[in-house]
Amino acid sequence: MTRRLIYWLYKSTQVRFKRRSSFSIFVMTVESFSVGVRQDDAAGTSAVVLQPVPSGAVSLEDDEDEKTSMKTVMTPPHHGLTDQTNFLPARQVFVIFCGLSVALACAFLDQTIISTALPRIASDFHSGRESSWVATAYLLTSLSCSPLYGRFSDIFGRKILLLVALCIFIIFSLGCALAQSMIQLIVFRALQGVGGGAITTLVLIIMSDIVSLKERATYQGVTETVIALAQGFGPVIGGLFAEYTTWRWTFWINLPLGGLALGVCLWLLPLKKVDGEIRHKLLQIDYVGSLLTITASVLLLLGLTWGGVTYSWSSAAVLVPLILGIALFALFLVWEGKFAKLPLVPIRVLKNRTVAGVCISNFMNGMTFFAILYYIPQLLELVKGYSPVKASLLFLPFLCPISVVVFCSGQYCSRTGRYRPLIVFGYGLWTVAQGLQCTIDEHSSLGKIIGFLLITAFASGFTFQTALLAAQAAVPRHDMAVVTGMTGFVRTIGSTISLAICASLVNNTLRGAVAQLGLSAAQVDALVDDPTIVNHLDRLSLDDAQKAAVIAGYTKGFKRVFYMTVACMGVAFFACLFMVEQHELVREDDEELKRQAKEELDLKKRAERDVKSDAVSEIPALEKV
């Protein structure tokens, strides 16, 4: 009973701080049934020292080695937010990792599962011009809310926010499955993205909390493998649903998967208490910055999506959103740098060369990866004439090898501590691979397409988790969650802008190609609104020459998409070459934090055993009564 009381006092006693040497400590002395606290109000950061128990007192440990003083290192508090670093033993990390992988797979599967079903969705709703918003709306809300979720997890705790995100994701997946119009589907996809983006951000933040930086390379390698597999099988599953059942199953499938993820995270993920006054912290959330970035993103995407398709590029409907969007992004940066108490994107972090280089490369990475993810399957369907299932199967040579390369690069980083050579090599080779893709047309052989996709997969695998590792290694521990959210934020905004630009490139190029064919306005609208009609051009009463011109128009549009990706990869390569630096992956306090986590776990287990033993010992007494 005394041990349980001491453990409870140890966990619940509120302490103040005492400055010592280069950091501050507080001392808690356990004597018999009391806890003494030496304090000094001039505290800045904290650590715990449990000093030896005086003779006659009750010790927390039984052997001599465990009676020595124990030190607890804590990261300096940042704006009053609790440091949630909680390094865990390998066995417990593995169990938690299983739950996080289920949640992560659920979110990333939903990013790609509609890529092969998108032409069928556009055909069912007769809304080809708006179909790109099914993907764009999801990414838009994902990027807008991901920094906010990062800060909310600092306040309420990682587990609570992850469970909320999973609930949001499941509810609006149901809404998407029941949508009766393109507008409804786009709205529900946007709300679904609020949960999906949070899942992605929170899982990466939780991994940085429970695993040291050097070991993180291995775990993040496995995480990226899970992502690659989810994204790889997404188009296959979406193609099967689109061809043999209905595209609505691309959303129905989220209900059992999301429910499984919710249950696993609820039971397996430990909850670390977050101290502090909630009301005070809520007032520090950067609501103005969130509103500015959401509004700016929406305006930019409206202008890019409408340009040349719904309205001409010189029209006010296109120019006004673009100008306002750019102006609001500039205002957002000014607000974050000068006025925000707890900024979503701390400008001081962007002054770090490595972080800035990773953000630039991640933005270009998002633009390129999602252009490939959505437009290679469409090229195979619309230009080569393959079915959705065959197109998705032919896309696997791009998605599946990524998992192998990512895992191997994670092992390399974990063993050697070096990540910079992999990043530079990866982006250099990826630039070449995108140049090769520009040669693909309607006459390209299947072997040529698959070969180029394999090179692209091999190159891109070197850039994913290594870039995140570089950014995390370049900042102090208290900035880890912010930087993790920021790198995901810029990658997602790159993805979102890329899809809008690519849709404009393809649709505008197609309109220009068919303008010389003398088609009626109704025929042109039919081509744009229902992309799958390109495989059934007899419905439009076109002759062979006109059919060839339409396919050539699509081919030219896809080529322009690939030209854009070459430029993006070139910028990413030079940003990494000149800005990303090599940093040590081992921090001075890593071993101490691991030891603390083990001691806390041992204390918890000992308390639980004492409770059970006391309960068992009280049974005979109760029987006598």
N, C-alpha and C positions, 0 to 999 in steps of 0.2 A: 504493500500500500504506500509506503514512504517513497519508493522509487517512482510510482505513478504520480504522486503528488509533486515530487521534484521535477519530473518531466513536464507536467502541466504548467508549473510555475515558470520553468525555463522557456516554454513556448509562448506563454501569455503575458509575461511581465513586460511592461512598457519601460524603455530605458532612455536615458539621455546619453550624451557623448562626452568624451574626454580626448583632447588633442594630444598626440604623442608622435614625435619625430615628424616624418613627412606626411603622415595620415593620422586620422583620429580613431581612437578606440574607446570602447566602454568596457568596464569590468563588472561582471556579475558573479558574486561569490555565493555559493550554496552552502549554508550552514544549518544542519539539522532540518527544520521545516521552514526556514526563512530564506529569503533571497536578498542580499545586500547589493545596493547599486551605488557606485561612485560616479559622480556626474560633474559635468562642466558645461555651461550653456553656450560656450563658444565653439559649438560643434559644426563640422562641415560634412564629413563622411564618417563611416562607421565600420567597426569590426568587433567581434566578440572574443573575449578571453575567459574561458572557464578555468579558474585557478584551483589548485589542489584543495580538497576538503580538509579542514582541520581535524585533528584526532578526536575521536568520539562522535564525529558527525557521520551522516549516511552518505556514502560515495555513490556516484552514478555508475561506476564501473567496479569490477571485483578484483582485477589483477593490478600489479604494480605499474605496468606499462601504461595502463589506461588512467592512472591517477595523475599523470603529467598534464601540464596546462595545454589547452587546445585553443587554437586561434581560428577565427572566422573572418575571412576577407570579404568585404562587400564593396561593390562599385559605388563611387560617389553618386549621391542622388542627383537626378537631373530634373529640374522643375518640380520637385516633390514626388516624382514617380518612382514606384518600387522597382528595384532591379529584380527581374524574374529569371536571371541565370540560375539554372538548377541542374548541374551536371549529374548524370545518373549512371549507375553501374550498367555494364554492357547488356546484361540479361534483361534489365528493365527497359533499356532503350529499345531493344529488339521488339518487345511486346508493344510499346507505344508506337514504334515505327510501323507496325502492321496496321494499326488503326489509322494513322496519318496517311498511309499509302492508299487505303480504301477511299478515304475522303478525297485525296488528290486525284486518284484515277477517275472518280465520279465527275469532278469538275473539268478535267481535260478531255475526257471522252465526249463531253457535251460540246466542246469547241469544234471538234472535227466531224462528229457524227452526221451533221447536216450538210457537209460539203458536197457529198454525192447525191443527197436528196434535194438539194436546193433547186435544180432545174424542175423537178417534179412538183415542188411546192409552188414555184412560180407558175407552172402550167395549171395547177388546180385552182389557184386564185386569180389567174390571168393578170399577174402583176409583176412582170419581169423587171420593170424599171425600179421597182421598190424592193425586189428580192434581196439585194445586197444588204438591206437594213436588217434582215433577219440575223445576220452575223454581226453587222456593225453595231446594232443596238445592244447586243450582249457585251461586246467589247467596250463600248462607250461607258456603260454603267460600271463595268468591272474596273476600268482605269480610274473613273471618277471617285469611286468609293474606297479603293484599296488603300490610299494613304490614311483616310479617315478610320478605317478598320484597324490599321496599325496603331494609331493613337488610342482608340477605344480599348484595344487589347492591353495597352499600358495601364489603363484605368481600371477596367473590370476584370482583367485576367484573360489569358489566352483561351482556356477551355470554354468559358461561358460564351465568348464571341464566336468560337468555332461551331458550337452547337446551334447558336442563333443563325449563323450563316447557312448551315446545313438545312435548317427548317425553312428558311426563305427559299433556298434552292429547290427543295422538294415541292413546296406549295405552288410555286410559279411554273415548275415543270408540268404540273397537272393542268395549270391554266393554258400553257402552250399546246398540250395534247388536245384540249377541248376548243381551241380557237376556231372561230367560224369565218374569219376574214383575215386578210394580210395585215390590216391595222391592229387587230386584236393580237395576232401572233407577234408582231413587232413590239407591242407594249409589254406583253408577258415575257418576251425574251429579254427586254431591257430590265424588268424587275428580277428575272432569274439571274441576270448578270451581277446584280448586287450581291447575291449569295455566292455565286461561283467565283467572282473575283476575290471575295473575302477568304474563301477556302484556300485558294492558291497562296495568298499573302500570309495567312496565319500559319499554314503548315510550314512554310519556309522559316518564319520567325520562331516557331516552336522548336524546330530542329536546331536553330542557332542557340536556343536557350539550354538545351539538354545535352549537347555534344560540343566538345572543344573544337577549336578552329581547325587543327590539323586532322583530327579524326573525322571532322565534318566532310572532308573531301570524299571519303569512302561512302558515307551515308548519303550525301547529296548525289553521288554517282548512281547509287541505287534508286534514289528519288527520281532522277532524270530518266532512268530506265523505265520506271513505272509510268512516267509521263509519256515517254516515247511509245510504249506499248499501248497505252490508252489512246493516244492520238493515232497510232498505226491501225488499230482495229476499229476505230471510230468510222472511217470512211467505208470499210468493208461491211460493218453492221448497218450503217445508213443506206448503203447500196442495196443490201438484201431486203431491208424494210421497204425501200422505195419501189423495188421491182416486184416483190412477191406479196407484200401486204399493203401497208400504207405508211407514208412518211410520219404519221402521228406516233408510231411506235418508237421513233427516235427520241421522243419525250416521255412516253410511257415507261421506257426502260429505266429512267432516272428514279422512279418511285421505289422499286426494290433495292437498287444500288444505293440510293441516298439513305433509305431506311437502314440498310446494313451498316453504312458508314456512321450514321447517327448512333446506332446501338454500340458499335465498337468504341467510338470516341467517348461515349457516355460512361462506359464501364471500365475501359482500359487507361484512358488518359488521366494522369493525376492532376488534381486541382491545387495550384499554389496560391495561397491567400495573398491578396493585394491590399496593403495597408494604405491609410490616408483618408482624407475627407473627400468623398465623391463629388460633392457640390463644388468645392473649390477647383478640383481638377476639370470638371465639365466646363467651367467658365474659361479654362485655358485652351479648350479645343478650338482649332482654327476654322470656325464656321465660315468666315468671310473668304478665306482661301479656298475652301471646298466649293463654295458657291461660284467663285470666279473661275475655277478650273472646269467645273461642270458646264457653266454657261459658255465659256470660250470653246470647249471641245464640241459642244452641240452646234454652235454657230459655224465653226470651221467645217465640220462634217456636212452640214446642210449645204454650204456653198460648194464644197467639193463634189457632193453627190448630185446636186442639181445642174452643175456646170456642164453645158453642152448636151445634156440629155433632156431635162425638163425645161430649162431656160438656157439662153445663150450666155457665153462667158462674159459678155460685155453688159448684160442686163443688171438692173439694180437688185433683182432677187438673188443674184449670185455674188456681186461685188460687195453689197452691204454686209451680209453675214461674214464673208472672208475678212473684210477690213475690221469689223467689230471683234471678230474672234482673235485676230492678231493683237489688237489693242488691249483686249482683256487679258491675254496671256502676258503681255508686257506689264500690265497693271498687277497681275498675279505675282510676278517676280519681284516687283517693287514692294508689294505688300509683305511677301514672305521675308524679304531682306531687311525691312526697316520697321515694320509695325507688328507683325504677328508675334505673340508671346511664346507660343509653342507651334512653330511653323510646320506645315506638312512637308515642305521641301526646304530644309535649312540651307540657305545660301552659303553659309560657312563650310558646309560639307562639300558643296560643289567646287569650292576653292581648292580642294584636294585634287591633284592632277589625276591620280588613279581613278577616283570616283567619277570625275568628269569624263575621263576617257571611256570608262565602263558604261556610263549613261549614254554617251554618243553612240557607242557600238551596239548597245542594247536597243536603242531606238531604231537603228538601221537593221539590226537582227530581226526585230519584230516586223518591220516593213517587208523584209525579204521572205522570212519564213511563212508568214501568212499569205503572201502573194502566191508562193509555191503551193501551200496547203489547200487553197481554194481554187486556184486557176489551172494547175496541172490536171486535176480530175476533170475539170470542165473542158480543157483542151482535148483530153482523151475521149470524152463523150461527144462533144460538138464538132470537133475537127476530124478525129479518127473514126467516129461513129460507133464507139464501143458502148455496151450497156453499162448502167451504173455499177453493177456487181463487178464486171470485168475491169472497168476503169479503176475501181477501188482496189482490186487485187493487184493491178499493175502499178499502183501507187505504193504498195508495200515495200518495194526495194528502196524507197526513200525513207520511210518511217522506221522500219524494223532495225536496220543496221545502226541507227543513231543510238539505240540503247546499249549496244555492245561497245561502241566507241566511248560513250559517256562513262560507262562503268570502268573501262580500262584507264581512261584519263583520270578518273577519281582515285583509282588505286595508285597511279603514278604520283599524283599530287600528295596523297597521304604518305607515301613512302619517302619521297624526295623533298617535299615541301616546295616544289617549283611548279608554277602555273603559267608564267608569262610566255615561255616558248610555245606552249600548246595553243594559247589564244592567238598569237601572231600567226603561227602556221595555219591554224584553222581558218582564219579570215582571209589569208592570202589564197589558200586553195579554194575557198568558197567563191571568191571573186572569179577565179578561172572557171569554176563549174557553172556559174551563172552566165558567163560569156558563151560557154558551150551550149547552154539551153537556148540561146538566141538563134541557133541554127535549126531548131526543130520546126518543121512545117507539116503540111498534110501528106507529104510524100516520105517523111522520115520513117525508117524501119523501127520495128518494136525493139530490137536489140540496141539500137542507138539511143532511144529514149530511156530504156532501163539503165544502160551504161552511164548516161549523164546523171541520172537520179542517184545511182550508187556513189558516184564521186561527190555529189552534193551532200548526201547523207554522211559520208565519211568526214567531209570537211566541217559540216555544221556540228557534229558531235563533239568536236574539240572546244566549242565556244560557249556552251550553255552553262554548266555548273562551274567551270573554271572562271568565267567572268564574275559570277556572283561571289565566288571565293576571293577573288582579287579585291573587290569592293569591300567585303567584310574585313579582310586583313588590313586594309588601309585606314580603318577608323577605330576609335576606342570602343570598349564594350558597350557603353551607354548609348552609343549612336548606331548599334548594330541593327536594331529593329527598324529604325528610320531609313537606313541605307538599304536594307532588304526590301522594304516597301517601295522605296524610290526607284530602285533598279527595275522592279516589276512594273511600276507605274509607267516609266518611260518606254519600256518594251511594249506594253499594252497600248499606249497611245500611238506608238509607231504602227502597231498592227491595225488599229482602227483607222488611222489616216490612210494606210496602205490600201485597205479594202475599198475605201471610198474613191481613191485615185484610180485604182485598177478597174473598178466598175465604170468610171467615166471614160477611161482609155478604151476599154473594149467596146462599150456602147457607141461612143463617138466615132471610133474607127469603123465599126459596122455600118453606121448611118452614112458615113462618107463613101463607103464601098458600094452600097446599094443605091446611092443617089443617082448614079449614072445608068441604072438599069431601067429607069422609067416606071418603077413600082408605084402603086397607089399608096396614099397615106395609111390606109387600112392594112395593107400588106407589110409596110415598114413597121407599123405599131405591133403587128402580130409577131414579127421576128424579134423585136426587142422585148415584148411582154412574155413571150413563151419561147425560151431558148431551145427547148427540145424539139421544136418544129423544124429545126435545121436538118434533122434526120428524117423528116416527112415532108419535104418541100413540095411534093405533089399536091398537097392541100392548098398551096398558094398558086397552083397552075404555072409553075416556072419551068422553062426549058433547061436543057443540060448546061448551056453556057451561063445562064443566070444562077443555077445551083452552084456551079464552080466559083462564080464571083462572090456568092454569099459565104461559102466556106473559106475562100481566100480572105474575105473581110474579117472573119473571126480569127484566122491565123495571124493576120497582120496586127490585130488588136492584142493577141496574146504575146506576140513578139515585142510590142511596145512595153508590155508589163515586164518582160524579162530584161529589156534594156534598162528600165528603172531599177531593177534589182542589182544589176551590175554596178551602177553608180552607187547604190547604197552600200554594197559590200566593199567597194573601193574606199569610201569614206570610213567605214568601220575598221578596215585594215590599217589605214594611216593613223587613225585615232589611237588604236591599241599599240602601234609601233612606237609612237612618239610620246604617249601620255601614260600608259599603264606601266607601273613599276613593280618590281618584285619586293614583297614584304615577308617578314617571318610569319610562319603559321603557328608558332608556339608562343604563348603568352606566359609571363612570369608567374601569374597566379593560377594557371590551369590545374596544376597538381594539387594546390591547396583547396581549390573549389571541388575537385573530385573527392578529396579526403573528407571535406565537410559533408558532401552529399551522402557518402557511405556512412559516416557517423550518425547523421540524422536518420537515415534509413534503419540503422541498427538500433537506435534509441526507440524508434517507432515500433519495430518488431518486438523489442524487449518489453515495452509497455503493453503491447497486445498480449504477449505471453503471460505477463503478470496478471492481467485482467482475467485471462482464462484460468490460470492456476488459483487465483483467489476465489473465483466463482466455484471451481471444483471443490476447494477446501471448505467452502461454506455449506455445501450440500449436506454433509453429516449433521451439522448443527441444526439445519432447518428440519431434517428428518426427526431429530429428537424433539423439537418443538411441536 
